[in-house]
Amino acid sequence: MKWYDIIFVIVSLVIIILSLLQGGKSEGASGAITGGGLNVFAKTKERGSEKVVTWLTFIFAILFLFLALIISILSGQGGAAAE
């Protein structure tokens, strides 16, 4: 396992933890099944720690994307480099 694989796993775990820390913005899956008021596009105001967790999740998701691309290129599996 190389150094970038370890960083990738750590970033993945942080994203999982941050996703679990986020509060539900709707009734969730049970509301979707029973026909409850599930509105994904409803505007909700986030305050305090909710806003920080949301931004951290977004930042780590972007970092995850770039790490995946970098690892793909470095390992020789990415696009034209594999040909």
mmCIF file of the N, C-alpha and C atoms, coordinates in Angstrom:
data_MODEL
# 
_entry.id   MODEL 
# 
loop_
_atom_site.group_PDB 
_atom_site.id 
_atom_site.type_symbol 
_atom_site.label_atom_id 
_atom_site.label_alt_id 
_atom_site.label_comp_id 
_atom_site.label_asym_id 
_atom_site.label_entity_id 
_atom_site.label_seq_id 
_atom_site.pdbx_PDB_ins_code 
_atom_site.Cartn_x 
_atom_site.Cartn_y 
_atom_site.Cartn_z 
_atom_site.occupancy 
_atom_site.B_iso_or_equiv 
_atom_site.pdbx_formal_charge 
_atom_site.auth_seq_id 
_atom_site.auth_comp_id 
_atom_site.auth_asym_id 
_atom_site.auth_atom_id 
_atom_site.pdbx_PDB_model_num 
ATOM 1   N N  . MET A 1 1  ? 0.847   -1.176 0.000   1.00 0.00 ? 1  MET A N  1 
ATOM 2   C CA . MET A 1 1  ? 0.000   0.000  0.000   1.00 0.00 ? 1  MET A CA 1 
ATOM 3   C C  . MET A 1 1  ? 0.892   1.238  0.000   1.00 0.00 ? 1  MET A C  1 
ATOM 4   N N  . LYS A 1 2  ? 0.664   2.133  -0.937  1.00 0.00 ? 2  LYS A N  1 
ATOM 5   C CA . LYS A 1 2  ? 1.485   3.324  -1.067  1.00 0.00 ? 2  LYS A CA 1 
ATOM 6   C C  . LYS A 1 2  ? 0.899   4.467  -0.240  1.00 0.00 ? 2  LYS A C  1 
ATOM 7   N N  . TRP A 1 3  ? 1.665   5.546  -0.129  1.00 0.00 ? 3  TRP A N  1 
ATOM 8   C CA . TRP A 1 3  ? 1.274   6.661  0.728   1.00 0.00 ? 3  TRP A CA 1 
ATOM 9   C C  . TRP A 1 3  ? -0.045  7.284  0.282   1.00 0.00 ? 3  TRP A C  1 
ATOM 10  N N  . TYR A 1 4  ? -0.267  7.381  -1.021  1.00 0.00 ? 4  TYR A N  1 
ATOM 11  C CA . TYR A 1 4  ? -1.505  8.005  -1.484  1.00 0.00 ? 4  TYR A CA 1 
ATOM 12  C C  . TYR A 1 4  ? -2.715  7.105  -1.259  1.00 0.00 ? 4  TYR A C  1 
ATOM 13  N N  . ASP A 1 5  ? -2.508  5.797  -1.187  1.00 0.00 ? 5  ASP A N  1 
ATOM 14  C CA . ASP A 1 5  ? -3.613  4.899  -0.856  1.00 0.00 ? 5  ASP A CA 1 
ATOM 15  C C  . ASP A 1 5  ? -4.071  5.105  0.595   1.00 0.00 ? 5  ASP A C  1 
ATOM 16  N N  . ILE A 1 6  ? -3.114  5.314  1.472   1.00 0.00 ? 6  ILE A N  1 
ATOM 17  C CA . ILE A 1 6  ? -3.444  5.547  2.883   1.00 0.00 ? 6  ILE A CA 1 
ATOM 18  C C  . ILE A 1 6  ? -4.210  6.857  3.040   1.00 0.00 ? 6  ILE A C  1 
ATOM 19  N N  . ILE A 1 7  ? -3.762  7.907  2.348   1.00 0.00 ? 7  ILE A N  1 
ATOM 20  C CA . ILE A 1 7  ? -4.470  9.194  2.401   1.00 0.00 ? 7  ILE A CA 1 
ATOM 21  C C  . ILE A 1 7  ? -5.876  9.049  1.835   1.00 0.00 ? 7  ILE A C  1 
ATOM 22  N N  . PHE A 1 8  ? -6.015  8.276  0.766   1.00 0.00 ? 8  PHE A N  1 
ATOM 23  C CA . PHE A 1 8  ? -7.322  8.049  0.134   1.00 0.00 ? 8  PHE A CA 1 
ATOM 24  C C  . PHE A 1 8  ? -8.283  7.359  1.099   1.00 0.00 ? 8  PHE A C  1 
ATOM 25  N N  . VAL A 1 9  ? -7.799  6.365  1.831   1.00 0.00 ? 9  VAL A N  1 
ATOM 26  C CA . VAL A 1 9  ? -8.634  5.656  2.799   1.00 0.00 ? 9  VAL A CA 1 
ATOM 27  C C  . VAL A 1 9  ? -9.038  6.590  3.939   1.00 0.00 ? 9  VAL A C  1 
ATOM 28  N N  . ILE A 1 10 ? -8.103  7.414  4.404   1.00 0.00 ? 10 ILE A N  1 
ATOM 29  C CA . ILE A 1 10 ? -8.416  8.346  5.488   1.00 0.00 ? 10 ILE A CA 1 
ATOM 30  C C  . ILE A 1 10 ? -9.469  9.352  5.044   1.00 0.00 ? 10 ILE A C  1 
ATOM 31  N N  . VAL A 1 11 ? -9.321  9.910  3.839   1.00 0.00 ? 11 VAL A N  1 
ATOM 32  C CA . VAL A 1 11 ? -10.313 10.855 3.316   1.00 0.00 ? 11 VAL A CA 1 
ATOM 33  C C  . VAL A 1 11 ? -11.672 10.174 3.166   1.00 0.00 ? 11 VAL A C  1 
ATOM 34  N N  . SER A 1 12 ? -11.680 8.929  2.730   1.00 0.00 ? 12 SER A N  1 
ATOM 35  C CA . SER A 1 12 ? -12.938 8.183  2.591   1.00 0.00 ? 12 SER A CA 1 
ATOM 36  C C  . SER A 1 12 ? -13.627 8.018  3.937   1.00 0.00 ? 12 SER A C  1 
ATOM 37  N N  . LEU A 1 13 ? -12.863 7.671  4.959   1.00 0.00 ? 13 LEU A N  1 
ATOM 38  C CA . LEU A 1 13 ? -13.440 7.509  6.294   1.00 0.00 ? 13 LEU A CA 1 
ATOM 39  C C  . LEU A 1 13 ? -13.969 8.833  6.844   1.00 0.00 ? 13 LEU A C  1 
ATOM 40  N N  . VAL A 1 14 ? -13.259 9.931  6.581   1.00 0.00 ? 14 VAL A N  1 
ATOM 41  C CA . VAL A 1 14 ? -13.716 11.241 7.037   1.00 0.00 ? 14 VAL A CA 1 
ATOM 42  C C  . VAL A 1 14 ? -15.031 11.607 6.356   1.00 0.00 ? 14 VAL A C  1 
ATOM 43  N N  . ILE A 1 15 ? -15.158 11.308 5.066   1.00 0.00 ? 15 ILE A N  1 
ATOM 44  C CA . ILE A 1 15 ? -16.410 11.593 4.358   1.00 0.00 ? 15 ILE A CA 1 
ATOM 45  C C  . ILE A 1 15 ? -17.561 10.782 4.950   1.00 0.00 ? 15 ILE A C  1 
ATOM 46  N N  . ILE A 1 16 ? -17.309 9.526  5.266   1.00 0.00 ? 16 ILE A N  1 
ATOM 47  C CA . ILE A 1 16 ? -18.350 8.687  5.863   1.00 0.00 ? 16 ILE A CA 1 
ATOM 48  C C  . ILE A 1 16 ? -18.784 9.261  7.210   1.00 0.00 ? 16 ILE A C  1 
ATOM 49  N N  . ILE A 1 17 ? -17.824 9.644  8.037   1.00 0.00 ? 17 ILE A N  1 
ATOM 50  C CA . ILE A 1 17 ? -18.147 10.184 9.360   1.00 0.00 ? 17 ILE A CA 1 
ATOM 51  C C  . ILE A 1 17 ? -18.905 11.500 9.231   1.00 0.00 ? 17 ILE A C  1 
ATOM 52  N N  . LEU A 1 18 ? -18.448 12.389 8.347   1.00 0.00 ? 18 LEU A N  1 
ATOM 53  C CA . LEU A 1 18 ? -19.135 13.668 8.163   1.00 0.00 ? 18 LEU A CA 1 
ATOM 54  C C  . LEU A 1 18 ? -20.547 13.477 7.614   1.00 0.00 ? 18 LEU A C  1 
ATOM 55  N N  . SER A 1 19 ? -20.729 12.506 6.747   1.00 0.00 ? 19 SER A N  1 
ATOM 56  C CA . SER A 1 19 ? -22.065 12.237 6.209   1.00 0.00 ? 19 SER A CA 1 
ATOM 57  C C  . SER A 1 19 ? -23.006 11.743 7.301   1.00 0.00 ? 19 SER A C  1 
ATOM 58  N N  . LEU A 1 20 ? -22.472 10.931 8.205   1.00 0.00 ? 20 LEU A N  1 
ATOM 59  C CA . LEU A 1 20 ? -23.302 10.441 9.309   1.00 0.00 ? 20 LEU A CA 1 
ATOM 60  C C  . LEU A 1 20 ? -23.615 11.531 10.320  1.00 0.00 ? 20 LEU A C  1 
ATOM 61  N N  . LEU A 1 21 ? -22.761 12.528 10.426  1.00 0.00 ? 21 LEU A N  1 
ATOM 62  C CA . LEU A 1 21 ? -22.993 13.621 11.368  1.00 0.00 ? 21 LEU A CA 1 
ATOM 63  C C  . LEU A 1 21 ? -24.048 14.606 10.885  1.00 0.00 ? 21 LEU A C  1 
ATOM 64  N N  . GLN A 1 22 ? -24.309 14.612 9.600   1.00 0.00 ? 22 GLN A N  1 
ATOM 65  C CA . GLN A 1 22 ? -25.276 15.569 9.067   1.00 0.00 ? 22 GLN A CA 1 
ATOM 66  C C  . GLN A 1 22 ? -26.680 15.203 9.509   1.00 0.00 ? 22 GLN A C  1 
ATOM 67  N N  . GLY A 1 23 ? -27.426 16.237 9.895   1.00 0.00 ? 23 GLY A N  1 
ATOM 68  C CA . GLY A 1 23 ? -28.806 16.023 10.312  1.00 0.00 ? 23 GLY A CA 1 
ATOM 69  C C  . GLY A 1 23 ? -29.706 15.811 9.118   1.00 0.00 ? 23 GLY A C  1 
ATOM 70  N N  . GLY A 1 24 ? -30.799 15.095 9.342   1.00 0.00 ? 24 GLY A N  1 
ATOM 71  C CA . GLY A 1 24 ? -31.752 14.869 8.268   1.00 0.00 ? 24 GLY A CA 1 
ATOM 72  C C  . GLY A 1 24 ? -32.467 16.151 7.900   1.00 0.00 ? 24 GLY A C  1 
ATOM 73  N N  . LYS A 1 25 ? -32.579 16.413 6.622   1.00 0.00 ? 25 LYS A N  1 
ATOM 74  C CA . LYS A 1 25 ? -33.258 17.618 6.162   1.00 0.00 ? 25 LYS A CA 1 
ATOM 75  C C  . LYS A 1 25 ? -34.698 17.341 5.744   1.00 0.00 ? 25 LYS A C  1 
ATOM 76  N N  . SER A 1 26 ? -35.106 16.100 5.868   1.00 0.00 ? 26 SER A N  1 
ATOM 77  C CA . SER A 1 26 ? -36.478 15.715 5.547   1.00 0.00 ? 26 SER A CA 1 
ATOM 78  C C  . SER A 1 26 ? -36.821 14.500 6.395   1.00 0.00 ? 26 SER A C  1 
ATOM 79  N N  . GLU A 1 27 ? -37.913 13.869 6.089   1.00 0.00 ? 27 GLU A N  1 
ATOM 80  C CA . GLU A 1 27 ? -38.328 12.711 6.867   1.00 0.00 ? 27 GLU A CA 1 
ATOM 81  C C  . GLU A 1 27 ? -37.494 11.472 6.573   1.00 0.00 ? 27 GLU A C  1 
ATOM 82  N N  . GLY A 1 28 ? -36.752 11.489 5.496   1.00 0.00 ? 28 GLY A N  1 
ATOM 83  C CA . GLY A 1 28 ? -35.900 10.354 5.178   1.00 0.00 ? 28 GLY A CA 1 
ATOM 84  C C  . GLY A 1 28 ? -36.612 9.307  4.339   1.00 0.00 ? 28 GLY A C  1 
ATOM 85  N N  . ALA A 1 29 ? -36.079 8.093  4.366   1.00 0.00 ? 29 ALA A N  1 
ATOM 86  C CA . ALA A 1 29 ? -36.583 7.017  3.515   1.00 0.00 ? 29 ALA A CA 1 
ATOM 87  C C  . ALA A 1 29 ? -37.999 6.610  3.895   1.00 0.00 ? 29 ALA A C  1 
ATOM 88  N N  . SER A 1 30 ? -38.324 6.617  5.187   1.00 0.00 ? 30 SER A N  1 
ATOM 89  C CA . SER A 1 30 ? -39.679 6.214  5.584   1.00 0.00 ? 30 SER A CA 1 
ATOM 90  C C  . SER A 1 30 ? -40.718 7.191  5.058   1.00 0.00 ? 30 SER A C  1 
ATOM 91  N N  . GLY A 1 31 ? -40.379 8.470  5.015   1.00 0.00 ? 31 GLY A N  1 
ATOM 92  C CA . GLY A 1 31 ? -41.300 9.457  4.457   1.00 0.00 ? 31 GLY A CA 1 
ATOM 93  C C  . GLY A 1 31 ? -41.463 9.294  2.965   1.00 0.00 ? 31 GLY A C  1 
ATOM 94  N N  . ALA A 1 32 ? -40.423 8.865  2.284   1.00 0.00 ? 32 ALA A N  1 
ATOM 95  C CA . ALA A 1 32 ? -40.508 8.664  0.836   1.00 0.00 ? 32 ALA A CA 1 
ATOM 96  C C  . ALA A 1 32 ? -41.393 7.470  0.516   1.00 0.00 ? 32 ALA A C  1 
ATOM 97  N N  . ILE A 1 33 ? -41.317 6.423  1.335   1.00 0.00 ? 33 ILE A N  1 
ATOM 98  C CA . ILE A 1 33 ? -42.116 5.225  1.090   1.00 0.00 ? 33 ILE A CA 1 
ATOM 99  C C  . ILE A 1 33 ? -43.586 5.477  1.400   1.00 0.00 ? 33 ILE A C  1 
ATOM 100 N N  . THR A 1 34 ? -43.846 6.164  2.499   1.00 0.00 ? 34 THR A N  1 
ATOM 101 C CA . THR A 1 34 ? -45.233 6.397  2.914   1.00 0.00 ? 34 THR A CA 1 
ATOM 102 C C  . THR A 1 34 ? -45.853 7.607  2.241   1.00 0.00 ? 34 THR A C  1 
ATOM 103 N N  . GLY A 1 35 ? -45.065 8.331  1.460   1.00 0.00 ? 35 GLY A N  1 
ATOM 104 C CA . GLY A 1 35 ? -45.613 9.486  0.765   1.00 0.00 ? 35 GLY A CA 1 
ATOM 105 C C  . GLY A 1 35 ? -45.561 10.745 1.589   1.00 0.00 ? 35 GLY A C  1 
ATOM 106 N N  . GLY A 1 36 ? -44.727 10.748 2.616   1.00 0.00 ? 36 GLY A N  1 
ATOM 107 C CA . GLY A 1 36 ? -44.579 11.940 3.452   1.00 0.00 ? 36 GLY A CA 1 
ATOM 108 C C  . GLY A 1 36 ? -43.948 13.070 2.670   1.00 0.00 ? 36 GLY A C  1 
ATOM 109 N N  . GLY A 1 37 ? -43.847 14.199 3.285   1.00 0.00 ? 37 GLY A N  1 
ATOM 110 C CA . GLY A 1 37 ? -43.368 15.397 2.610   1.00 0.00 ? 37 GLY A CA 1 
ATOM 111 C C  . GLY A 1 37 ? -41.885 15.376 2.301   1.00 0.00 ? 37 GLY A C  1 
ATOM 112 N N  . LEU A 1 38 ? -41.467 14.557 1.381   1.00 0.00 ? 38 LEU A N  1 
ATOM 113 C CA . LEU A 1 38 ? -40.062 14.517 0.975   1.00 0.00 ? 38 LEU A CA 1 
ATOM 114 C C  . LEU A 1 38 ? -39.859 15.506 -0.156  1.00 0.00 ? 38 LEU A C  1 
ATOM 115 N N  . ASN A 1 39 ? -39.179 16.580 0.148   1.00 0.00 ? 39 ASN A N  1 
ATOM 116 C CA . ASN A 1 39 ? -38.886 17.578 -0.867  1.00 0.00 ? 39 ASN A CA 1 
ATOM 117 C C  . ASN A 1 39 ? -37.391 17.820 -0.868  1.00 0.00 ? 39 ASN A C  1 
ATOM 118 N N  . VAL A 1 40 ? -36.700 17.209 -1.799  1.00 0.00 ? 40 VAL A N  1 
ATOM 119 C CA . VAL A 1 40 ? -35.251 17.282 -1.860  1.00 0.00 ? 40 VAL A CA 1 
ATOM 120 C C  . VAL A 1 40 ? -34.784 18.694 -2.167  1.00 0.00 ? 40 VAL A C  1 
ATOM 121 N N  . PHE A 1 41 ? -35.567 19.453 -2.912  1.00 0.00 ? 41 PHE A N  1 
ATOM 122 C CA . PHE A 1 41 ? -35.152 20.766 -3.359  1.00 0.00 ? 41 PHE A CA 1 
ATOM 123 C C  . PHE A 1 41 ? -35.623 21.890 -2.441  1.00 0.00 ? 41 PHE A C  1 
ATOM 124 N N  . ALA A 1 42 ? -36.158 21.558 -1.283  1.00 0.00 ? 42 ALA A N  1 
ATOM 125 C CA . ALA A 1 42 ? -36.606 22.581 -0.345  1.00 0.00 ? 42 ALA A CA 1 
ATOM 126 C C  . ALA A 1 42 ? -35.404 23.328 0.214   1.00 0.00 ? 42 ALA A C  1 
ATOM 127 N N  . LYS A 1 43 ? -35.554 24.631 0.350   1.00 0.00 ? 43 LYS A N  1 
ATOM 128 C CA . LYS A 1 43 ? -34.465 25.427 0.906   1.00 0.00 ? 43 LYS A CA 1 
ATOM 129 C C  . LYS A 1 43 ? -34.509 25.316 2.420   1.00 0.00 ? 43 LYS A C  1 
ATOM 130 N N  . THR A 1 44 ? -33.395 24.898 2.979   1.00 0.00 ? 44 THR A N  1 
ATOM 131 C CA . THR A 1 44 ? -33.285 24.819 4.433   1.00 0.00 ? 44 THR A CA 1 
ATOM 132 C C  . THR A 1 44 ? -32.110 25.672 4.864   1.00 0.00 ? 44 THR A C  1 
ATOM 133 N N  . LYS A 1 45 ? -32.301 26.400 5.941   1.00 0.00 ? 45 LYS A N  1 
ATOM 134 C CA . LYS A 1 45 ? -31.233 27.241 6.472   1.00 0.00 ? 45 LYS A CA 1 
ATOM 135 C C  . LYS A 1 45 ? -30.407 26.428 7.445   1.00 0.00 ? 45 LYS A C  1 
ATOM 136 N N  . GLU A 1 46 ? -29.136 26.315 7.162   1.00 0.00 ? 46 GLU A N  1 
ATOM 137 C CA . GLU A 1 46 ? -28.234 25.620 8.073   1.00 0.00 ? 46 GLU A CA 1 
ATOM 138 C C  . GLU A 1 46 ? -27.561 26.667 8.945   1.00 0.00 ? 46 GLU A C  1 
ATOM 139 N N  . ARG A 1 47 ? -27.365 26.314 10.200  1.00 0.00 ? 47 ARG A N  1 
ATOM 140 C CA . ARG A 1 47 ? -26.759 27.259 11.129  1.00 0.00 ? 47 ARG A CA 1 
ATOM 141 C C  . ARG A 1 47 ? -25.687 26.570 11.938  1.00 0.00 ? 47 ARG A C  1 
ATOM 142 N N  . GLY A 1 48 ? -24.710 27.319 12.325  1.00 0.00 ? 48 GLY A N  1 
ATOM 143 C CA . GLY A 1 48 ? -23.694 26.851 13.250  1.00 0.00 ? 48 GLY A CA 1 
ATOM 144 C C  . GLY A 1 48 ? -22.948 25.620 12.775  1.00 0.00 ? 48 GLY A C  1 
ATOM 145 N N  . SER A 1 49 ? -22.997 24.588 13.613  1.00 0.00 ? 49 SER A N  1 
ATOM 146 C CA . SER A 1 49 ? -22.229 23.374 13.332  1.00 0.00 ? 49 SER A CA 1 
ATOM 147 C C  . SER A 1 49 ? -22.741 22.636 12.092  1.00 0.00 ? 49 SER A C  1 
ATOM 148 N N  . GLU A 1 50 ? -24.025 22.735 11.802  1.00 0.00 ? 50 GLU A N  1 
ATOM 149 C CA . GLU A 1 50 ? -24.558 22.077 10.600  1.00 0.00 ? 50 GLU A CA 1 
ATOM 150 C C  . GLU A 1 50 ? -23.900 22.633 9.346   1.00 0.00 ? 50 GLU A C  1 
ATOM 151 N N  . LYS A 1 51 ? -23.707 23.946 9.326   1.00 0.00 ? 51 LYS A N  1 
ATOM 152 C CA . LYS A 1 51 ? -23.097 24.580 8.165   1.00 0.00 ? 51 LYS A CA 1 
ATOM 153 C C  . LYS A 1 51 ? -21.630 24.160 8.035   1.00 0.00 ? 51 LYS A C  1 
ATOM 154 N N  . VAL A 1 52 ? -20.926 24.084 9.160   1.00 0.00 ? 52 VAL A N  1 
ATOM 155 C CA . VAL A 1 52 ? -19.526 23.675 9.138   1.00 0.00 ? 52 VAL A CA 1 
ATOM 156 C C  . VAL A 1 52 ? -19.392 22.244 8.637   1.00 0.00 ? 52 VAL A C  1 
ATOM 157 N N  . VAL A 1 53 ? -20.245 21.342 9.116   1.00 0.00 ? 53 VAL A N  1 
ATOM 158 C CA . VAL A 1 53 ? -20.195 19.939 8.695   1.00 0.00 ? 53 VAL A CA 1 
ATOM 159 C C  . VAL A 1 53 ? -20.513 19.819 7.208   1.00 0.00 ? 53 VAL A C  1 
ATOM 160 N N  . THR A 1 54 ? -21.465 20.592 6.735   1.00 0.00 ? 54 THR A N  1 
ATOM 161 C CA . THR A 1 54 ? -21.813 20.568 5.313   1.00 0.00 ? 54 THR A CA 1 
ATOM 162 C C  . THR A 1 54 ? -20.641 21.031 4.454   1.00 0.00 ? 54 THR A C  1 
ATOM 163 N N  . TRP A 1 55 ? -19.994 22.117 4.846   1.00 0.00 ? 55 TRP A N  1 
ATOM 164 C CA . TRP A 1 55 ? -18.859 22.622 4.084   1.00 0.00 ? 55 TRP A CA 1 
ATOM 165 C C  . TRP A 1 55 ? -17.681 21.661 4.142   1.00 0.00 ? 55 TRP A C  1 
ATOM 166 N N  . LEU A 1 56 ? -17.424 21.070 5.307   1.00 0.00 ? 56 LEU A N  1 
ATOM 167 C CA . LEU A 1 56 ? -16.334 20.093 5.412   1.00 0.00 ? 56 LEU A CA 1 
ATOM 168 C C  . LEU A 1 56 ? -16.593 18.881 4.528   1.00 0.00 ? 56 LEU A C  1 
ATOM 169 N N  . THR A 1 57 ? -17.846 18.437 4.478   1.00 0.00 ? 57 THR A N  1 
ATOM 170 C CA . THR A 1 57 ? -18.199 17.308 3.621   1.00 0.00 ? 57 THR A CA 1 
ATOM 171 C C  . THR A 1 57 ? -17.944 17.656 2.159   1.00 0.00 ? 57 THR A C  1 
ATOM 172 N N  . PHE A 1 58 ? -18.327 18.853 1.769   1.00 0.00 ? 58 PHE A N  1 
ATOM 173 C CA . PHE A 1 58 ? -18.116 19.305 0.396   1.00 0.00 ? 58 PHE A CA 1 
ATOM 174 C C  . PHE A 1 58 ? -16.625 19.368 0.062   1.00 0.00 ? 58 PHE A C  1 
ATOM 175 N N  . ILE A 1 59 ? -15.828 19.925 0.955   1.00 0.00 ? 59 ILE A N  1 
ATOM 176 C CA . ILE A 1 59 ? -14.390 20.051 0.731   1.00 0.00 ? 59 ILE A CA 1 
ATOM 177 C C  . ILE A 1 59 ? -13.731 18.679 0.627   1.00 0.00 ? 59 ILE A C  1 
ATOM 178 N N  . PHE A 1 60 ? -14.104 17.763 1.528   1.00 0.00 ? 60 PHE A N  1 
ATOM 179 C CA . PHE A 1 60 ? -13.517 16.429 1.477   1.00 0.00 ? 60 PHE A CA 1 
ATOM 180 C C  . PHE A 1 60 ? -13.994 15.642 0.258   1.00 0.00 ? 60 PHE A C  1 
ATOM 181 N N  . ALA A 1 61 ? -15.195 15.915 -0.232  1.00 0.00 ? 61 ALA A N  1 
ATOM 182 C CA . ALA A 1 61 ? -15.673 15.257 -1.451  1.00 0.00 ? 61 ALA A CA 1 
ATOM 183 C C  . ALA A 1 61 ? -14.848 15.712 -2.661  1.00 0.00 ? 61 ALA A C  1 
ATOM 184 N N  . ILE A 1 62 ? -14.535 17.004 -2.732  1.00 0.00 ? 62 ILE A N  1 
ATOM 185 C CA . ILE A 1 62 ? -13.685 17.521 -3.800  1.00 0.00 ? 62 ILE A CA 1 
ATOM 186 C C  . ILE A 1 62 ? -12.288 16.912 -3.698  1.00 0.00 ? 62 ILE A C  1 
ATOM 187 N N  . LEU A 1 63 ? -11.747 16.838 -2.475  1.00 0.00 ? 63 LEU A N  1 
ATOM 188 C CA . LEU A 1 63 ? -10.441 16.227 -2.247  1.00 0.00 ? 63 LEU A CA 1 
ATOM 189 C C  . LEU A 1 63 ? -10.445 14.758 -2.668  1.00 0.00 ? 63 LEU A C  1 
ATOM 190 N N  . PHE A 1 64 ? -11.541 14.051 -2.362  1.00 0.00 ? 64 PHE A N  1 
ATOM 191 C CA . PHE A 1 64 ? -11.695 12.651 -2.753  1.00 0.00 ? 64 PHE A CA 1 
ATOM 192 C C  . PHE A 1 64 ? -11.638 12.505 -4.270  1.00 0.00 ? 64 PHE A C  1 
ATOM 193 N N  . LEU A 1 65 ? -12.331 13.390 -4.971  1.00 0.00 ? 65 LEU A N  1 
ATOM 194 C CA . LEU A 1 65 ? -12.338 13.351 -6.435  1.00 0.00 ? 65 LEU A CA 1 
ATOM 195 C C  . LEU A 1 65 ? -10.940 13.537 -6.996  1.00 0.00 ? 65 LEU A C  1 
ATOM 196 N N  . PHE A 1 66 ? -10.228 14.550 -6.514  1.00 0.00 ? 66 PHE A N  1 
ATOM 197 C CA . PHE A 1 66 ? -8.889  14.806 -7.021  1.00 0.00 ? 66 PHE A CA 1 
ATOM 198 C C  . PHE A 1 66 ? -7.924  13.680 -6.670  1.00 0.00 ? 66 PHE A C  1 
ATOM 199 N N  . LEU A 1 67 ? -8.043  13.134 -5.468  1.00 0.00 ? 67 LEU A N  1 
ATOM 200 C CA . LEU A 1 67 ? -7.184  12.008 -5.097  1.00 0.00 ? 67 LEU A CA 1 
ATOM 201 C C  . LEU A 1 67 ? -7.445  10.800 -5.989  1.00 0.00 ? 67 LEU A C  1 
ATOM 202 N N  . ALA A 1 68 ? -8.713  10.550 -6.296  1.00 0.00 ? 68 ALA A N  1 
ATOM 203 C CA . ALA A 1 68 ? -9.041  9.422  -7.173  1.00 0.00 ? 68 ALA A CA 1 
ATOM 204 C C  . ALA A 1 68 ? -8.416  9.608  -8.552  1.00 0.00 ? 68 ALA A C  1 
ATOM 205 N N  . LEU A 1 69 ? -8.468  10.833 -9.067  1.00 0.00 ? 69 LEU A N  1 
ATOM 206 C CA . LEU A 1 69 ? -7.863  11.109 -10.370 1.00 0.00 ? 69 LEU A CA 1 
ATOM 207 C C  . LEU A 1 69 ? -6.345  10.974 -10.320 1.00 0.00 ? 69 LEU A C  1 
ATOM 208 N N  . ILE A 1 70 ? -5.728  11.499 -9.261  1.00 0.00 ? 70 ILE A N  1 
ATOM 209 C CA . ILE A 1 70 ? -4.275  11.432 -9.133  1.00 0.00 ? 70 ILE A CA 1 
ATOM 210 C C  . ILE A 1 70 ? -3.805  9.990  -8.991  1.00 0.00 ? 70 ILE A C  1 
ATOM 211 N N  . ILE A 1 71 ? -4.503  9.219  -8.173  1.00 0.00 ? 71 ILE A N  1 
ATOM 212 C CA . ILE A 1 71 ? -4.130  7.813  -7.994  1.00 0.00 ? 71 ILE A CA 1 
ATOM 213 C C  . ILE A 1 71 ? -4.290  7.045  -9.299  1.00 0.00 ? 71 ILE A C  1 
ATOM 214 N N  . SER A 1 72 ? -5.340  7.353  -10.041 1.00 0.00 ? 72 SER A N  1 
ATOM 215 C CA . SER A 1 72 ? -5.557  6.702  -11.334 1.00 0.00 ? 72 SER A CA 1 
ATOM 216 C C  . SER A 1 72 ? -4.411  7.006  -12.301 1.00 0.00 ? 72 SER A C  1 
ATOM 217 N N  . ILE A 1 73 ? -3.972  8.245  -12.301 1.00 0.00 ? 73 ILE A N  1 
ATOM 218 C CA . ILE A 1 73 ? -2.868  8.631  -13.199 1.00 0.00 ? 73 ILE A CA 1 
ATOM 219 C C  . ILE A 1 73 ? -1.552  8.022  -12.745 1.00 0.00 ? 73 ILE A C  1 
ATOM 220 N N  . LEU A 1 74 ? -1.283  8.076  -11.430 1.00 0.00 ? 74 LEU A N  1 
ATOM 221 C CA . LEU A 1 74 ? -0.024  7.558  -10.920 1.00 0.00 ? 74 LEU A CA 1 
ATOM 222 C C  . LEU A 1 74 ? 0.102   6.049  -11.083 1.00 0.00 ? 74 LEU A C  1 
ATOM 223 N N  . SER A 1 75 ? -1.004  5.340  -11.008 1.00 0.00 ? 75 SER A N  1 
ATOM 224 C CA . SER A 1 75 ? -0.942  3.890  -11.127 1.00 0.00 ? 75 SER A CA 1 
ATOM 225 C C  . SER A 1 75 ? -0.966  3.427  -12.583 1.00 0.00 ? 75 SER A C  1 
ATOM 226 N N  . GLY A 1 76 ? -1.090  4.363  -13.515 1.00 0.00 ? 76 GLY A N  1 
ATOM 227 C CA . GLY A 1 76 ? -1.051  4.016  -14.936 1.00 0.00 ? 76 GLY A CA 1 
ATOM 228 C C  . GLY A 1 76 ? -2.355  3.436  -15.440 1.00 0.00 ? 76 GLY A C  1 
ATOM 229 N N  . GLN A 1 77 ? -3.434  3.599  -14.717 1.00 0.00 ? 77 GLN A N  1 
ATOM 230 C CA . GLN A 1 77 ? -4.726  3.065  -15.122 1.00 0.00 ? 77 GLN A CA 1 
ATOM 231 C C  . GLN A 1 77 ? -5.620  4.127  -15.744 1.00 0.00 ? 77 GLN A C  1 
ATOM 232 N N  . GLY A 1 78 ? -5.184  5.349  -15.809 1.00 0.00 ? 78 GLY A N  1 
ATOM 233 C CA . GLY A 1 78 ? -6.061  6.429  -16.236 1.00 0.00 ? 78 GLY A CA 1 
ATOM 234 C C  . GLY A 1 78 ? -6.028  6.714  -17.718 1.00 0.00 ? 78 GLY A C  1 
ATOM 235 N N  . GLY A 1 79 ? -7.132  6.539  -18.381 1.00 0.00 ? 79 GLY A N  1 
ATOM 236 C CA . GLY A 1 79 ? -7.352  6.959  -19.760 1.00 0.00 ? 79 GLY A CA 1 
ATOM 237 C C  . GLY A 1 79 ? -6.282  6.565  -20.743 1.00 0.00 ? 79 GLY A C  1 
ATOM 238 N N  . ALA A 1 80 ? -5.678  7.554  -21.407 1.00 0.00 ? 80 ALA A N  1 
ATOM 239 C CA . ALA A 1 80 ? -4.709  7.318  -22.479 1.00 0.00 ? 80 ALA A CA 1 
ATOM 240 C C  . ALA A 1 80 ? -3.392  6.753  -21.948 1.00 0.00 ? 80 ALA A C  1 
ATOM 241 N N  . ALA A 1 81 ? -3.120  6.936  -20.674 1.00 0.00 ? 81 ALA A N  1 
ATOM 242 C CA . ALA A 1 81 ? -1.867  6.410  -20.109 1.00 0.00 ? 81 ALA A CA 1 
ATOM 243 C C  . ALA A 1 81 ? -1.848  4.888  -20.103 1.00 0.00 ? 81 ALA A C  1 
ATOM 244 N N  . ALA A 1 82 ? -3.020  4.269  -20.099 1.00 0.00 ? 82 ALA A N  1 
ATOM 245 C CA . ALA A 1 82 ? -3.101  2.807  -20.055 1.00 0.00 ? 82 ALA A CA 1 
ATOM 246 C C  . ALA A 1 82 ? -2.898  2.195  -21.444 1.00 0.00 ? 82 ALA A C  1 
ATOM 247 N N  . GLU A 1 83 ? -3.043  2.986  -22.474 1.00 0.00 ? 83 GLU A N  1 
ATOM 248 C CA . GLU A 1 83 ? -2.945  2.441  -23.823 1.00 0.00 ? 83 GLU A CA 1 
ATOM 249 C C  . GLU A 1 83 ? -1.546  2.302  -24.287 1.00 0.00 ? 83 GLU A C  1 
# 
